Amino acid sequence: MRGVEPRRRYPGRVTRAAAEPPPPLLSSSTRTVLGLAAAVIVLTGVYFARELVGPLALAIVLVVICEPVRRPLERRGWPHWTGTTAVILVAYLVLAVMGALLWLAGTQFARLVGEFSDELQDSVQSFLGWLRSVGLDDQAADAAAAVLDPETLVGLASSLGGAVLGVATALFFVVAYIIFMAADAARYRDAGRVFGRAKAPTLARIQRLNTGVRRYYVVNATFGAIVAIIDGFALLWLGVPAPLVWAILAFVTNFIPNIGFVLGLIPPAVLAFVVGGWPMLLAVIAIYCVVNVVLQVLVQPKFVSDAVDLSLTLSFFSVIFWTFVIGPLGAILSIPLTLFVRTLVLEGDPQSHWLRWLSGDRSAVPPPDPDPSSTQPRRRP
């Protein structure tokens, strides 16, 4: 009795079952809901641990920014500890300078408001009289008076100083984090040599993240310096008190995307109103708006987009979101934190090209569609 002849398999012939991928275990909507639920749980934990997470994120960003200081020393053959020491010292210098600038702006604003309190009160009363003359009711006028009251402005400046002091109280953690991370960074540089191709995609994503963070802060520092110089000379020409302080504040607030311009405008605008009345106030607002529109709206976003590949909407939302999650540091670290989340969650998923493209990532190109002829069974000759 003849055995059953085994079925012949022809090379290049692909059956329909082999060509079609197996159905997913969970539907797309179910995976989305589970992902959102997991994100809420993680962010809730970050919110309650923001006193630790905020300084940690600041230390990571500082080490990433200062890491290139190590390279010239290593090229000259210096010991590894010299590069680590250089990174630590430069990171401490950046931290000290930014903290001193914020403290100086807050304390000088409080001092100037105290010195011009009588003039400010007279200006407020005249402003309220104008509001009532145009038909504004007493409740709205009282609300405006409460906002422009000298004690309220001093309290605002004090709260700014308190926020800076709160950041300073976490300085110990930042200092310790910087030391440990700078030391570990020297070892992490050998990851490519140790693991070779096994971790090459992961290391490439980390390298893109670090490069994007450094480029972002370089762009912001450059445009912040240009804006500060223009604003400082304009305030000096108008006669606004302490123009150097407000130029420093404009430079620091430039690191806060989108809303930093408004934060840097309020103090000099208030003092301009006290010293020169409506004409000087409108002149300060006009100069700040022109500089902001030309540099920070028309020019700077193009360079920032080239550096980090984030959409303008996501950049604006990230400031509000991370400020709510981890506090005042979230405004300054919003872009690096958003880049980190995108790298961690989306860039490792081969099916996330659409979400990455929506976030502004121009490198998120979907894979080409498979050739339909390759999945069709070939006819037997």
C-alpha positions as CSV (number, residue, x, y, z in Angstrom):
1,M,0.0,0.0,0.0
2,R,1.4,3.3,-1.0
3,G,1.9,5.9,1.6
4,V,0.2,9.3,1.3
5,E,2.5,11.6,-0.7
6,P,3.4,14.6,1.4
7,R,2.1,17.9,0.2
8,R,4.7,19.7,-1.8
9,R,5.7,23.2,-0.7
10,Y,6.9,25.6,-3.4
11,P,9.4,28.3,-2.5
12,G,7.9,31.7,-2.7
13,R,4.3,30.5,-2.2
14,V,2.7,32.3,0.8
15,T,-0.6,31.0,2.1
16,R,-3.3,33.4,3.3
17,A,-3.0,32.2,6.9
18,A,0.8,32.9,6.9
19,A,0.4,36.3,5.2
20,E,-2.2,37.7,7.7
21,P,-0.9,38.6,11.2
22,P,-2.7,37.1,14.1
23,P,-5.5,39.2,15.6
24,P,-4.5,41.3,18.6
25,L,-5.5,40.1,22.0
26,L,-7.0,43.5,22.9
27,S,-8.8,46.0,20.7
28,S,-7.3,49.4,20.0
29,S,-9.8,51.2,22.2
30,T,-9.1,48.9,25.1
31,R,-5.4,49.4,24.8
32,T,-5.9,53.2,24.7
33,V,-8.1,53.1,27.9
34,L,-5.5,50.9,29.7
35,G,-2.7,53.2,28.6
36,L,-4.5,56.3,29.8
37,A,-5.3,54.6,33.1
38,A,-1.7,53.7,33.6
39,A,-0.6,57.2,32.8
40,V,-3.0,58.7,35.4
41,I,-1.6,56.3,38.0
42,V,2.0,57.2,37.2
43,L,1.4,60.9,37.1
44,T,-0.5,60.8,40.4
45,G,2.6,59.2,41.9
46,V,4.8,61.8,40.4
47,Y,2.5,64.6,41.7
48,F,2.7,63.3,45.3
49,A,6.5,62.8,45.0
50,R,7.1,66.1,43.2
51,E,9.4,67.3,46.0
52,L,11.8,64.6,45.0
53,V,11.1,64.3,41.2
54,G,11.5,68.0,40.5
55,P,15.1,68.3,41.8
56,L,15.9,64.9,40.2
57,A,14.7,66.2,36.8
58,L,16.6,69.4,37.2
59,A,19.8,67.5,38.0
60,I,19.4,65.3,35.0
61,V,18.9,68.2,32.7
62,L,21.9,70.1,34.1
63,V,24.1,67.0,33.7
64,V,22.9,66.5,30.1
65,I,23.6,70.1,29.3
66,C,27.1,70.1,30.8
67,E,28.2,66.6,29.6
68,P,30.0,67.9,26.5
69,V,32.5,69.6,28.8
70,R,34.0,66.2,29.4
71,R,34.9,65.5,25.8
72,P,37.9,67.9,25.3
73,L,39.5,66.5,28.5
74,E,39.1,62.9,27.4
75,R,40.5,63.7,23.9
76,R,43.6,65.0,25.6
77,G,44.0,61.8,27.6
78,W,43.2,63.3,31.0
79,P,41.8,60.9,33.7
80,H,38.1,60.2,33.8
81,W,37.7,61.9,37.2
82,T,38.8,65.3,35.7
83,G,36.0,65.2,33.2
84,T,33.5,64.3,35.9
85,T,34.8,67.1,38.1
86,A,34.4,69.6,35.2
87,V,30.8,68.5,34.6
88,I,30.0,68.9,38.3
89,L,31.5,72.3,38.6
90,V,29.9,73.7,35.4
91,A,26.5,72.3,36.5
92,Y,26.9,74.0,39.9
93,L,27.9,77.2,38.2
94,V,24.8,77.2,36.0
95,L,22.5,76.4,39.0
96,A,24.1,79.2,41.1
97,V,23.8,81.8,38.4
98,M,20.1,81.1,37.5
99,G,19.2,81.0,41.2
100,A,21.0,84.3,41.9
101,L,19.3,86.0,38.9
102,L,15.8,84.9,40.1
103,W,16.5,86.0,43.6
104,L,17.8,89.4,42.4
105,A,14.8,90.0,40.2
106,G,12.3,89.1,43.0
107,T,14.0,91.1,45.8
108,Q,14.6,94.2,43.6
109,F,10.9,94.2,42.5
110,A,9.8,94.1,46.1
111,R,12.2,96.9,47.1
112,L,11.1,99.1,44.2
113,V,7.4,98.6,44.9
114,G,8.0,99.6,48.5
115,E,9.9,102.7,47.5
116,F,7.2,103.8,45.0
117,S,4.2,102.7,47.1
118,D,2.8,106.2,47.5
119,E,3.1,106.9,43.7
120,L,1.6,103.5,43.0
121,Q,-1.3,104.2,45.3
122,D,-2.0,107.6,43.5
123,S,-1.8,105.8,40.1
124,V,-4.2,103.2,41.3
125,Q,-6.7,105.8,42.4
126,S,-6.5,107.7,39.2
127,F,-6.9,104.4,37.2
128,L,-10.0,103.5,39.3
129,G,-11.4,106.9,38.7
130,W,-11.0,106.4,35.0
131,L,-12.7,102.9,35.2
132,R,-15.7,104.4,37.0
133,S,-15.9,107.3,34.4
134,V,-16.3,104.8,31.6
135,G,-19.1,103.0,33.4
136,L,-17.4,100.1,35.2
137,D,-19.2,99.2,38.4
138,D,-17.8,99.3,41.9
139,Q,-17.2,95.6,42.2
140,A,-15.0,95.4,39.1
141,A,-13.1,98.6,40.2
142,D,-12.5,97.1,43.6
143,A,-11.2,93.9,42.0
144,A,-8.8,96.0,39.9
145,A,-7.7,97.9,43.0
146,A,-7.0,94.7,44.8
147,V,-4.8,93.5,42.0
148,L,-2.8,96.8,41.8
149,D,-2.6,97.3,45.6
150,P,1.0,97.7,46.7
151,E,0.6,95.1,49.4
152,T,-0.7,92.7,46.9
153,L,2.3,93.3,44.6
154,V,4.7,93.0,47.5
155,G,3.1,89.7,48.4
156,L,3.4,88.6,44.8
157,A,7.1,89.4,44.9
158,S,7.5,87.7,48.2
159,S,5.7,84.6,46.9
160,L,8.2,84.7,44.0
161,G,11.0,84.8,46.5
162,G,9.3,82.0,48.5
163,A,9.2,79.9,45.4
164,V,12.9,80.5,44.8
165,L,13.5,79.7,48.5
166,G,11.5,76.5,48.0
167,V,13.8,75.6,45.1
168,A,16.8,76.5,47.2
169,T,15.7,74.1,50.0
170,A,15.8,71.3,47.5
171,L,19.3,72.4,46.5
172,F,20.9,69.7,48.7
173,F,19.2,67.0,46.7
174,V,20.1,68.6,43.4
175,V,23.7,68.9,44.4
176,A,23.8,65.2,45.4
177,Y,22.1,64.1,42.3
178,I,24.5,66.0,40.1
179,I,27.5,64.4,41.8
180,F,26.2,60.9,41.4
181,M,24.8,61.3,37.9
182,A,28.0,63.0,36.6
183,A,30.0,60.0,37.9
184,D,27.6,57.5,36.4
185,A,27.6,59.3,33.1
186,A,31.3,58.5,32.6
187,R,30.5,54.8,32.9
188,Y,27.4,55.0,30.7
189,R,29.5,56.3,27.8
190,D,30.9,52.8,27.4
191,A,27.4,51.2,27.0
192,G,27.8,51.1,23.2
193,R,31.1,49.3,23.4
194,V,29.9,46.8,26.0
195,F,26.6,45.9,24.5
196,G,27.3,46.5,20.8
197,R,24.3,46.1,18.5
198,A,22.1,44.6,21.2
199,K,21.2,48.0,22.6
200,A,22.0,50.2,19.6
201,P,18.4,51.4,19.0
202,T,17.9,52.3,22.7
203,L,21.2,54.1,22.9
204,A,20.4,56.0,19.7
205,R,17.1,57.2,21.1
206,I,18.9,58.4,24.3
207,Q,21.5,60.2,22.2
208,R,18.7,62.0,20.3
209,L,17.0,63.0,23.5
210,N,20.2,64.4,25.0
211,T,21.0,66.3,21.8
212,G,17.5,67.7,21.6
213,V,17.6,68.9,25.3
214,R,21.0,70.6,24.8
215,R,19.9,72.3,21.5
216,Y,16.7,73.5,23.1
217,Y,18.5,75.3,26.0
218,V,21.2,76.7,23.7
219,V,18.5,78.2,21.4
220,N,16.6,79.6,24.4
221,A,19.8,81.0,26.0
222,T,20.7,82.7,22.7
223,F,17.4,84.3,22.0
224,G,16.9,85.1,25.7
225,A,20.2,87.1,25.7
226,I,19.1,89.0,22.5
227,V,15.7,89.8,24.0
228,A,17.2,90.8,27.4
229,I,19.7,93.2,25.7
230,I,16.9,94.9,23.6
231,D,14.5,95.2,26.5
232,G,17.2,96.5,28.8
233,F,18.3,99.3,26.5
234,A,14.6,100.2,25.7
235,L,13.8,100.4,29.4
236,L,16.9,102.5,30.0
237,W,15.9,104.9,27.2
238,L,12.4,105.2,28.6
239,G,13.6,105.9,32.2
240,V,12.1,102.8,33.9
241,P,13.8,102.1,37.2
242,A,16.3,99.2,37.4
243,P,16.4,98.3,33.7
244,L,19.2,95.8,34.3
245,V,17.0,93.8,36.7
246,W,14.2,93.6,34.2
247,A,16.6,92.6,31.4
248,I,17.8,89.8,33.7
249,L,14.2,88.8,34.4
250,A,13.5,88.8,30.6
251,F,16.5,86.4,30.1
252,V,15.4,84.0,32.8
253,T,11.7,83.9,31.9
254,N,12.6,83.2,28.3
255,F,13.3,79.6,29.4
256,I,9.6,79.3,30.1
257,P,7.9,78.6,26.8
258,N,5.0,80.8,25.6
259,I,4.0,82.4,28.9
260,G,7.5,83.5,30.0
261,F,7.2,86.7,28.1
262,V,4.1,87.8,30.1
263,L,5.9,87.0,33.4
264,G,8.9,89.1,32.4
265,L,6.6,92.0,31.3
266,I,4.5,92.6,34.4
267,P,7.1,94.1,36.9
268,P,8.6,96.7,34.5
269,A,5.1,97.5,33.2
270,V,3.9,98.2,36.7
271,L,6.9,100.5,37.5
272,A,6.5,102.2,34.1
273,F,2.9,103.0,35.0
274,V,4.0,104.4,38.4
275,V,6.8,106.5,37.0
276,G,5.4,107.7,33.7
277,G,1.7,107.0,33.7
278,W,-0.2,105.6,30.7
279,P,2.3,106.8,28.0
280,M,5.3,105.0,29.5
281,L,3.1,101.9,30.3
282,L,1.9,101.6,26.8
283,A,5.4,102.2,25.4
284,V,6.8,99.4,27.5
285,I,4.0,97.0,26.5
286,A,4.5,98.0,22.8
287,I,8.3,97.4,22.9
288,Y,7.9,94.0,24.7
289,C,5.2,92.9,22.3
290,V,7.2,93.9,19.2
291,V,10.3,92.1,20.4
292,N,8.3,89.1,21.5
293,V,6.4,88.8,18.2
294,V,9.4,89.3,16.0
295,L,11.9,87.1,17.9
296,Q,9.9,84.7,20.1
297,V,6.9,84.1,17.9
298,L,8.2,84.4,14.3
299,V,11.9,83.4,14.6
300,Q,12.6,81.4,17.8
301,P,9.9,78.7,17.3
302,K,11.5,77.7,14.0
303,F,14.8,77.1,15.7
304,V,13.2,75.4,18.7
305,S,11.2,73.2,16.3
306,D,14.3,72.2,14.5
307,A,16.0,71.4,17.8
308,V,13.3,69.3,19.5
309,D,10.6,68.6,16.9
310,L,7.6,69.5,19.1
311,S,4.4,71.1,17.9
312,L,3.6,74.6,19.2
313,T,0.4,73.3,20.8
314,L,2.1,70.6,22.7
315,S,4.9,73.0,23.8
316,F,2.3,75.4,25.2
317,F,0.3,72.6,26.9
318,S,3.4,71.0,28.4
319,V,4.2,74.2,30.4
320,I,0.8,74.2,32.1
321,F,0.7,70.4,32.5
322,W,4.2,70.0,34.1
323,T,3.8,73.1,36.3
324,F,0.7,71.5,37.7
325,V,2.4,68.1,38.2
326,I,5.8,69.1,39.7
327,G,5.4,72.8,40.6
328,P,7.4,75.8,39.4
329,L,10.3,73.7,38.1
330,G,7.9,72.2,35.6
331,A,7.6,75.4,33.7
332,I,11.4,75.5,33.0
333,L,11.7,71.7,32.5
334,S,8.5,71.3,30.5
335,I,10.1,70.7,27.1
336,P,12.8,68.2,28.4
337,L,10.1,66.3,30.3
338,T,7.9,66.1,27.3
339,L,10.7,64.9,25.1
340,F,11.6,62.2,27.8
341,V,8.0,60.9,27.8
342,R,7.8,60.8,24.0
343,T,11.2,58.9,23.9
344,L,10.1,56.5,26.6
345,V,6.6,55.8,25.5
346,L,6.4,56.4,21.8
347,E,9.8,56.0,20.1
348,G,10.2,52.4,21.3
349,D,6.8,51.4,19.8
350,P,7.0,50.6,16.0
351,Q,3.2,51.3,15.7
352,S,3.4,54.9,17.2
353,H,4.4,56.8,14.0
354,W,1.0,58.5,13.9
355,L,1.2,59.8,17.5
356,R,4.9,60.8,17.1
357,W,4.0,62.7,13.9
358,L,1.1,64.5,15.7
359,S,3.6,65.6,18.5
360,G,5.8,67.3,15.9
361,D,8.4,64.6,15.3
362,R,9.3,65.0,11.6
363,S,11.4,61.8,11.7
364,A,8.2,59.7,12.4
365,V,7.8,58.3,8.9
366,P,5.5,55.3,8.6
367,P,7.0,52.2,7.1
368,P,6.2,51.6,3.5
369,D,3.2,49.5,2.7
370,P,4.1,45.9,1.8
371,D,4.1,44.9,-1.8
372,P,0.7,43.3,-2.4
373,S,2.2,41.0,-5.0
374,S,4.5,39.4,-2.3
375,T,1.5,38.2,-0.4
376,Q,-0.3,36.7,-3.4
377,P,0.2,33.0,-3.9
378,R,2.1,32.2,-7.0
379,R,0.6,30.0,-9.6
380,R,2.2,26.6,-10.1
381,P,4.0,26.5,-13.4
